[in-house]
Amino acid sequence: MTIRPEQMVLFVVVLLLLIPLHRSEKAAGKTWVAGAHQQVRAVLGELATRFPAMPRGTKVLFLSDPYDADDWILTSMFRLQYRDREFRVDRVKADASLAAKEADYAHVFALDHAGLRVVR
Protein backbone atom coordinates (compact mmCIF):
# COMPACT_ATOMS: atom_id res chain seq x y z
CA MET A 1 0.00 0.00 0.00
CA THR A 2 1.42 3.35 -1.03
CA ILE A 3 0.73 6.52 0.90
CA ARG A 4 0.32 9.55 -1.30
CA PRO A 5 1.80 12.86 -0.11
CA GLU A 6 -1.61 14.57 -0.01
CA GLN A 7 -2.89 11.84 2.33
CA MET A 8 0.01 12.43 4.67
CA VAL A 9 -0.54 16.20 4.61
CA LEU A 10 -4.24 15.74 5.37
CA PHE A 11 -3.41 13.41 8.26
CA VAL A 12 -0.96 15.90 9.78
CA VAL A 13 -3.41 18.82 9.40
CA VAL A 14 -6.22 16.89 11.09
CA LEU A 15 -3.85 15.77 13.84
CA LEU A 16 -2.73 19.34 14.49
CA LEU A 17 -6.34 20.51 14.66
CA LEU A 18 -7.43 17.76 17.04
CA ILE A 19 -4.62 18.02 19.58
CA PRO A 20 -5.74 21.39 21.07
CA LEU A 21 -9.37 20.27 21.06
CA HIS A 22 -8.49 17.07 22.89
CA ARG A 23 -6.43 18.92 25.50
CA SER A 24 -9.23 21.37 26.29
CA GLU A 25 -11.93 18.68 26.53
CA LYS A 26 -9.82 16.21 28.51
CA ALA A 27 -9.81 18.37 31.65
CA ALA A 28 -13.61 18.68 31.63
CA GLY A 29 -14.00 14.93 31.22
CA LYS A 30 -11.62 14.14 34.06
CA THR A 31 -13.60 16.13 36.63
CA TRP A 32 -16.88 14.38 35.78
CA VAL A 33 -15.33 10.93 35.73
CA ALA A 34 -13.50 11.41 39.03
CA GLY A 35 -16.67 12.49 40.83
CA ALA A 36 -18.89 9.75 39.43
CA HIS A 37 -16.19 7.09 39.71
CA GLN A 38 -16.31 6.89 43.50
CA GLN A 39 -20.09 6.55 43.60
CA VAL A 40 -20.17 3.94 40.82
CA ARG A 41 -17.42 1.98 42.54
CA ALA A 42 -19.27 2.08 45.87
CA VAL A 43 -22.53 0.86 44.31
CA LEU A 44 -20.81 -1.95 42.39
CA GLY A 45 -18.93 -3.00 45.51
CA GLU A 46 -22.14 -3.12 47.52
CA LEU A 47 -23.87 -5.17 44.81
CA ALA A 48 -20.98 -7.63 44.58
CA THR A 49 -21.02 -8.12 48.36
CA ARG A 50 -24.76 -8.31 49.02
CA PHE A 51 -25.99 -9.70 45.70
CA PRO A 52 -23.16 -11.69 44.08
CA ALA A 53 -25.61 -13.12 41.53
CA MET A 54 -29.07 -12.27 40.25
CA PRO A 55 -31.22 -14.29 37.85
CA ARG A 56 -31.26 -13.28 34.19
CA GLY A 57 -33.86 -10.65 33.38
CA THR A 58 -34.18 -9.44 36.98
CA LYS A 59 -36.19 -6.25 37.52
CA VAL A 60 -35.16 -3.75 40.19
CA LEU A 61 -36.67 -0.43 41.21
CA PHE A 62 -34.92 2.69 42.50
CA LEU A 63 -37.14 4.87 44.67
CA SER A 64 -34.50 7.60 44.64
CA ASP A 65 -31.13 8.27 43.06
CA PRO A 66 -28.91 11.29 42.33
CA TYR A 67 -28.96 10.98 38.53
CA ASP A 68 -31.01 12.86 35.95
CA ALA A 69 -34.32 11.26 34.98
CA ASP A 70 -33.05 10.38 31.50
CA ASP A 71 -29.68 9.01 32.69
CA TRP A 72 -28.86 5.36 31.99
CA ILE A 73 -25.92 4.92 34.37
CA LEU A 74 -27.80 2.65 36.82
CA THR A 75 -29.02 0.39 34.02
CA SER A 76 -25.50 0.23 32.62
CA MET A 77 -23.99 -0.58 36.02
CA PHE A 78 -26.39 -3.45 36.67
CA ARG A 79 -26.16 -4.88 33.15
CA LEU A 80 -22.37 -4.84 33.28
CA GLN A 81 -22.19 -6.19 36.84
CA TYR A 82 -24.46 -9.14 36.08
CA ARG A 83 -23.56 -9.50 32.39
CA ASP A 84 -27.23 -9.43 31.45
CA ARG A 85 -28.59 -7.24 28.65
CA GLU A 86 -32.14 -8.00 29.76
CA PHE A 87 -31.60 -6.71 33.30
CA ARG A 88 -34.21 -4.02 33.94
CA VAL A 89 -33.66 -1.01 36.18
CA ASP A 90 -36.72 1.18 36.64
CA ARG A 91 -36.59 4.49 38.46
CA VAL A 92 -39.34 6.42 40.20
CA LYS A 93 -37.55 9.58 39.10
CA ALA A 94 -38.30 8.65 35.47
CA ASP A 95 -41.86 7.39 36.14
CA ALA A 96 -43.51 8.33 39.45
CA SER A 97 -46.29 5.74 39.02
CA LEU A 98 -43.75 2.95 39.61
CA ALA A 99 -43.62 3.79 43.34
CA ALA A 100 -46.96 2.04 43.77
CA LYS A 101 -45.71 -1.13 42.04
CA GLU A 102 -42.88 -2.20 44.36
CA ALA A 103 -44.26 -5.75 44.53
CA ASP A 104 -43.49 -6.22 40.81
CA TYR A 105 -39.74 -6.02 41.45
CA ALA A 106 -37.22 -8.52 42.79
CA HIS A 107 -35.41 -5.76 44.70
CA VAL A 108 -36.16 -2.14 45.61
CA PHE A 109 -33.27 0.26 46.26
CA ALA A 110 -32.59 3.86 47.16
CA LEU A 111 -29.32 5.60 46.35
CA ASP A 112 -28.14 8.81 47.98
CA HIS A 113 -25.01 10.43 49.44
CA ALA A 114 -24.87 7.68 52.09
CA GLY A 115 -24.74 4.97 49.44
CA LEU A 116 -26.93 2.13 48.22
CA ARG A 117 -29.77 1.21 50.55
CA VAL A 118 -31.89 -1.93 50.15
CA VAL A 119 -35.53 -0.99 50.75
CA ARG A 120 -36.91 -4.44 49.99
C-alpha angles and dihedrals in degrees: 000000000000122000113217118219093241090056091053092048091050091050093051093047092051091046092052091049094048099048096071091043092052092048093052094046096043093069092052091049094050094057093052094045094048093052096045094040095071094049094046090048092050093050093047091047091051091049093049091051101042101028109026090168137017128186118261113272094021116170120216131179129213113206090189139004138161097243130100116268092250095045118118099195095110092050090048093049094052095043091050094043093052097029090232123132090191094057107124124212115185123187130204087213089065096040118016093194090071091073089077092052102062091130090066092066133079091218136012119206141180123203124198141137089298092057138246115346124191108223095177 
